[in-house]
Amino acid sequence: MHFNIIAMKKLLNKLAIITLATLFCNCSQAQVDGEYGLFEYREIYLPEGIKEAKQLGLNNVNEDWGIWGHNLSKVLPKETSMSIYAAANGTRTKEQFCFSSEQLFNYLEEYIDENYSGSKTQRFAILPNDNSLVCQCDQCKKAGNTASDASPAVFKFITRLAERFPNHLFFTSHYLSTRSLPKDSLPENTGVLVSAIDFPLTTISTPQEKEFEALLNAWKQHVNHLYVWDYIQNFDDYFTPFPIFDVMQHRIWFYAQNGVNGIFLNGSGEDFSSMSRLKTYVLADLLKNPTQDMKLLIRDYCHELFPVTGDEIASYIFLLEATTAKRGKPLPMYEGVEKIMQQYFLPEEFSPFHIRLLEQIHQVSGEEREALALMVQAMCLTRLEIKRVNKHIHNGTANLLSLLNDLENNGIHSYSESYWSIQDYIREYREMIDHDLNFGDKNLLKGKQLVPLTPLDDDYNDISILTDGQLGLPSNYHCGQMISSANPALRISIPQVKGMKTLRVSFTKNAIFRIALPRRVVLSVDGVQIASVIPLPAANAPNRSVVEFKIPASASGNLTLTIVRNTDVKTMALDEIEAF
């Protein structure tokens, strides 16, 4: 049914595209006449953007790229010569490639010959692995590589490929070790993927916007295919609504004005995210014509996708977008609910909206009910986080946890780019509730003020989280833990409270984010060491460690906790400090 709207808009967009294109001298006639309007390449990396790419006139990495992203290793033979890898400190490392390697060129030449010879034009991303290592072999240094810049060797490499395969397009990137520009123009069938990671997600003009504009204009002098890799998601939370519409309208128009001819909008990929279908349809239209009336566009699609609840959903989106604009803070791409509540997200707006949708879910049927159920179930995580942050974990959480659990029946298992598991979240949340029921009233340090004796990390400087009486969730470092990179140790002063006999200190670890347990934990009284303990993972909770200290009856001075960091890993996570 939604394709009725798409079909109706095509004629209007076609006229608008021709009009808009005449404003920009850098838009070729092929771009104007093509399906893609102002842009020769348009992709929205969301489930619907992947599945419905052709219907929506979008591109798809699975069909339009012979190599995409940092995936060179996936197209190489199983057994490869070590000569294809970067030289660092006199030895070859498989963590990075040598782009002066003749063997690496031969492997890719053979791959393209075997799979794309005589086929339609394909794109190939020739990117270093996603790290900052740079090959320092004699050939790469002769090409112009420095210890931090791999661009010269990469430019030579893609130039050779472009000349060998004139029917295909070859892209470098402006990212990490490939941030320098070529000295001369590259062949016509080359391009660049410019990451917008340093371009704040906001509608307000910033110094970074001027810098990004200058960067785009500089690249235009060297390549014919200028693509931007942009971001439309909070990658640590796919379920909480993300107010990206006004921001992307501003940016798409900005890109059109600055000669960008390809846009890749990075979202949740094949994974479920709230409102992804609506987001895909609206952004697909904006990529054709960024001057459209945004509110009208959103309302049209809300009515099409949600005939009964569409007005409710559209009204909340408008409210969220307005709040974001009023606060004027850039959208974060990696944050939890607690931090976004400080930036743009208001619980007093969201919670009533979610409750109303819960009440209406049984009043709808068919496709609307199916889509609404998934969205409402996913947003239960947001409500649970609001309750956790506000210390209301015993009020209405059982039903929200049950609804969130229902997502498993639809094959939805994670809620972030890092594959944070829904089941881990639910299990840990219930453990947090049980812990509070069992120990909340007994904890003598609950609500007491601790004093840090060494500096805290800038983003994790609220030490009160350690005595709030509420366990954090180990699987998600945004949830109730204090991250520390203190070197070599974090020292905390703990007040003596009447009746204290045992001090309990809990930590979490997360291998994915290189958060490790401390090397050891020491408790002292007036500078005299009482005990030193090596934290070990708990038998029934491998991502948590709890250490206990017995407080001598004679101890009457100031307690000092010294947490010695594991020097092999940069960060550790403190969860809770309790006394009984």
N, C-alpha and C positions, 0 to 999 in steps of 0.2 A: 504493500500500500504506500510505503514511503517513497517509492520511485515515482509516484504521481507528482509529488512536489519536486523531485529532482528533474523530471522531464519538463515541468512548467518553467523551472528556473533556467534551463539550458538556453532557451531562446533569449531571455532577458540578459543572461550573462554573456552570451555571444556578442550582443550589441555593446554591452559595457566593456568587454575585453578590447574590442576594436578601438573604442573611444579612448580607453586608458592607455593602450599601447602607443598611440600617436603622441602621447605626452613624453615618452621616453625614447630618445634617439638610439639607445643601445638595445632596443628590442627588435630582433630581426623579423622579416615578413613571415618566415617559417614559424616563429613563435606565435605570431598573431593569428595565423591561419590554423595552427594546430589545435588539437583537443585541449592542450594544456594552457592556453591563454597566454598570460604574461610569462609563464615559466615553462621551460622545456621538460623539467622534471619536478614532480610533486608527489610526495609520499607522506602518509600519516601512519606511523608505526603503532597501531592499535589493532585489536582483534578484527574489528569490522573493516579497518583500512586494509588489512591483509586479505580477508576473505572476499570483500566486495570491491576490490581495487578497480576492476574493469568497469563495473556498473557505475562507479563514482568518478571514472576518468582519472584514476590515480595510478601511480607507478607502484612497483612491488620489488623489494630487494631479491626475492626468490626467483623472479623472472627477468629482471632488468640488469642484474649484475652477475658477471662470471665469478668475481671475487668481491665480497662485501666486508667492510670493517677490518678489524685486525685478524684476518683469517687466512693469511698466506700459508700457514702451516697445514691447513686442512686440504690444500690442493697439491701438496708435495707428496712424493713417493714415501712409502713406509720406511724404507731404508735410504738415508740421504748422506751425502758427503759432509763432513764437518766443515769443509771450506765455505759452506753457505752461511755459517753463523758468525756473529760479531766477535772480533778480537778485543779482549779487555784484559789489561794487565798481563799481556803476553800469551794468553790462552783463549781458546774459542769457547763461547758460552751459548747454549741453546736458548737462552732467554731473549736473544735478539739476533737480527739478520745482518749479514754483510751485503750491502747493495752494490758492491764492486765485484761480487763473486760471479765468475763466468758460469759456474755450475748452477747457481740460483737462476740466472737468466735462462739457461738451457732447460731447466725443469719447468719454468713458467711458459716458455716458448712451446714446449711439447704439450703441456696441459691445454693451452689455448688452441693449438693445432688440432688436437684430438677431439676437443669438445665444442669448439666454436668456429671451426673453419667453414667458411661459406655461409654462416648463419647471419641473422640480422645483427645490427650494431649492438654490441654489449658493452657494459661499463665494467672496469676493473679497478678496484681500490688497492693501490700498491702502498701499503702503510706498514711502518715498523710495528713491532709488537707494542702493546699498551704499557710501555715503561719508558724511562728516560735514558736507557743505555744507548751508547753510540759506538759503532765500530771504529777502532783505531788502528786498523791494518794499514800498511804502507799505501795500498791503492786508494783506500777511502780518504786518507789524509792528503794524498796527492790530488784527489778530486776536490778537496776543500773542507772535509769534515773537521770539526773541532771536538773537544771532549763533550760538548753539550749540543752540537748541531749536526744532525745526520742529513740535512736537506741536500747538500751538494751531490752526494752519491745517489740519493733517491731521484733527484732531477735527471741525472745522467741515465739512470736505470729506466725511468718511464719514457724518456726520450727515445731510447733504443727500442722499447716495446712499441711505442707509437709509430715509429718508422717501419718496424717489422710488420705491424698489423694496422694499416691505415684505415681499415673499416671499423675499428673499435675505438673506444675512448678509455684513456688511462688517467687515473686521479692520484695525486698526492694529497696530503692533509696539512692544515695549519693547526698543529696540535703537538704538545710536548716537545719532542726533539726535532720536529720539522716546522719550525715557526719562522724561518727566514725565507725571503723572497729570492727567486732566481735572478741572476744578473741580466739575463737576456730573455726574450720571449720564448716560451716553449712551443712545440708543434701544435697545429690547429686542433688535433684530436687529443689534447690533454686538458686536464682541469684540476680544480682543487676543492676539497671539502674543508670549509672553514668552520671550526667549532665555535659556537656562540656561548661557550661555558662561562666566559668572563663578561658577557653582555647581560646585565641585570634584567630579570623578568619584571618589567614595570612599564607603565604607559608614560611615565615622567621622563623627560629628557635628562640624561646624566652625562658626566664626562666620559664614561665608558662608551656611551652611544656614539659620541663624536670620534672616539678612538676606533671604534668598530667600523664606522663609516669610512675613515681614512684607510683602514686596513683593506676593506672591500675595494675601494677605488684603486689602491696600490696593486692588488692582485689582478684587477681587470686589465692592467697594462701587460700582463704576462701570460694569461691563459684565456681561452675562448669560453670555457665552461666553468662558471663561478657558482658553486653550490654552497649552501649554508646548512650545517647540521645543528638544528635547534631542539629545544626541550619543552615538553608540554605536560610534565608529570612531576609529582613529588615521588621520587623513586624509592623512598623508604615507607611510603604509605599509599597504596593504590586505591584504598577504599574511601578515604575522606575526600569530599568534594574539593576540587582544585580550580580556582577562579582564573582560567587561562584565556577566556574569550576576548576580553578587551585588550589584554596584553598582546595576543597574537594578531588581532586586527591591526594594531599599531605597528607591529613588527613586519607583517607581510607587506603592508603599504611601504614601510621603510625599505624593505628589501627590493621591491619593485622600482622604487626611486633610485636605488643605488646599483642597478644593473645586475642584480643576482638573477640567474636563470635556472636555478634548481634549489629546491627546498626539501629537506628530510626532517620531519617533525618526530622526534624520538619520544614515544610514549611507553606503555606497558608491554609492547610487543604482542605476543600471542596470549598473554596472561590477562585475566579479567581485571577490569578497573571500573569504578563507579562512573556511570554516565558516559562510558566510552563510545557507545553508538551515537548518542547525541553529539558528542564532541567531534566524532569523525565526520558526520554529515555537515555540521556547521563549518568546520574548518575546511572541508573539501570545497564548499561554496566560496569561502573567503579566499582560497587560493586561486579561484577563477576571477573573483571580483572583490577586492578588499574594501571597496567603498560602500558596500551594502549597509542597510539599516540593521545593526546587530540585534537589537531587541526584537524586531520583526522576524528576523531569521530564526532566532532561538524559539520564539513563541510558535512559529509555524511548525518547526520540527517537534517541539514538545507536544503540540496537538496531534501531529501525525503519529508519533510513537506512543503517546500516552493520552488517548482520547478523553478519559475521565479525569485523570490526575495531572494532566499537562499544565493546567493553569497553576496548580500548586507548585509544581517543579520549576516552571519558568519564573514564578514570583520569587522563589528562594534563590535561584541563580542570579536574578537581577539584584537582590538584596546583598548577596555575597560579593558580586562584582562591585557594587557601590561602596560597600564597606572597605574592600581592598583599595579602591581608588582613593577613598577618603583618608585612609591611613598612609598611603603613599610609600609603603615599604616593598622592596623587591620580593617576589615569591621565592621561597626556598625550594631547592630541588632535592635536598636530603635532610628531612627533619621529622620529628614526632609531633603529636598533637599538642603537647605541653608548650613547645616553642612556637608553633603557629598560632596558638591562642594569644601569644604576646605580639604577634605580627599582623594578622589579618582575620583570623577565624574566631567568631564570637559564639560560644556555647548557647547563649540566650537566644540566638537566632536559629541555630541548627537544631537543638533538641526538640522544640515545639514542632518544627518542620518534620523531623523524623517520626515523632509520635503521631502526627496527623496521617502520614503515609502508612504507618502500621495499622491505623484504624481503618484506612480505606482499602487495604489490600484485598479484603474479602468482598469488596463491592465491585471489583473489576474481573474480567475474564480474558481467556485467550492469550494472545501474545503480550498484551499489556500486563496481565497478571504475572506471567512468567518473568518478564523483564523487571517489573516492579519488585517482585519477591527477591530476586537476586540483589538488586540495588539496596533494598531495605535491610536484608540480612547482612550484607557487607558493611553498611553504615553502622551496624550494631557495634563494630569495633571502635568507631569514633565515639559513640556514646559511652562505651566501657572505659575508654581512655579519659574522657571528661570526668567520669565518676572516680577513676583512680587518682587523677591529678587533684581533684577536690576532696579526696578522702571520704567518698560516699560509696565505698565498695560493697556495702551490705544492703543497699537500697535499689531493688529492681534489677540486679545484675544477673540473677539466675536465668530469667527469661531471655535476656540479651545474649548470654553465653550459649543458650540452647539454639537460638535463631542463627547465631554466627556459625555454630557447628553444622547447621543444615547445608551450608555451602559445599561441604564434602560430597553430598549426594549429587551435586552438579559438576563434580570433577574440579572444583576450585580448592587448591591446597595451600597457596601462599598469598601473601598480601604485599610483597615488596620485590624490588629488583634483586635483593639478596636472598630471596626465597625463604624469608622468615615464615615459618609454618603456622598456619591457623591453629592446628592442633596443639603445638607447643604453647602458643599464646593462651589458649583456653586452659590447658593443664596448669600453666604457671600462674594464671590469674586465680584459679581455684585454690592453688597452694597458698597464694597471698591471702586470700580470704580466710582459709583454715588457720594460717599462722596468726592472723590478727585475732581470731576467735579464741585461740588457745593461749596466746601470750600477750595480747594487747593490754590487758588490765594489770598484768604482772610486771611489765617492763618499766623499771625505775628510771630509765633514761628517756622515756618517751616525751618528746617536747622540750627536752633540756638543750641548752646551748653549748655546743662544742666550739673550741677555739683552734683554728689552724695555726701551726707554728712555722709552716713553710707555705710559699705561694701556691694557690690553687690554679688550675687551668682556667683560661678566660671564659670558655663556654660551659664550664662545670664548676662554678664558684659558689653554689648554694649548699653550704655544708649542713644546713638544717635537714636535708633529705636523708641524712644518716641517722637521725633520731626521730623520724616521723612515725616510727612504729610499723611501717608498711614495707614489706619486701618488694624488691624490684623484679623484673621479668628477665632472666638471663638471656633469652633468645633475642631480645631487642634492647640494644644499649640506650635507646631513648627513654626506656620505661623504668624510672625510679632508681637509677644508679648514678654515682658520681665518678666520672672518668678522671684519672690522674696520670700525668706523665712526669711526676716529680722525680728528680734525679739527684742523688741516688735513692732518696727516701722521702716519704710524706710523714710529717710529724703532727699529731693532734693532741691537744690538751683536753682531758676529760674530767668533769667535775665529780667529786666524791658525793654520793647521795646516801642518805640514811638507809641502812639495811643491805647495801650492796655486798654481795658475796661472790658473784660470778660476773665476769665481763664476757660477752659473746660478740664476736666480730664476723660478719659474713661478707664474702666476695663472690663475684661472678666472673666467668671467663667465656670468651667467644672467639674461637679459632678463625672464623671467617674474617673478623675485623681485627685480628691480632691483638686481642685483649687477653692478657695472661694473668694467672695468679701471681701474687707477690713471691719474692724469694724467701722472705721470712717476715714474721710479725713479732715485735718486741714490746713488752709492757714494762714501764719503769715507774717508780714512786720517788719523787724528789731526786731524780737523776740516778737512782739505784735500780738496776735491772731486776725485775721479779721473775720473768720467764721469757723464753724465745721459742716460737713455734713455727714450723714449716707448714704452710697451708697445703692440704691435699684435697682432691675432688671428693665430694660426698658420695657414698656408695649408691644411694638411691637418686642422686641428682648430680650427674657428672659435670654439669656446667656451673655448679655452685660449691663453695667451700666455706665451712664454718669453723672458726677456732675459738677456744674458750680459755679464759684465764681465771684462776682462783685468786681472790683478793684476800691477802692475809689480814687477820683481825687487827694486827698492829699497824697496818698501813693507814696513815691518816693524812698524808700530804697530797700534793697534786699528782694525778695520774697522767702519764704521757705514753701515747701509742705511737710507735715508730714502724711504718710499713715500708719495707725495703723492696724496691721494684726489681723485677727480673730484667737485667740489663740487656738480655737478648731480644726483648719485646718492648716496644715503646710505651704501651699503656697498660693500666690495670683498672679494675672497676670495684669500688667499695659499694656495698649494698646497705647494710644496716649495722649500727652499733647499739647493743642492748645490755642492760644490767638487770640482774635478778638477785 
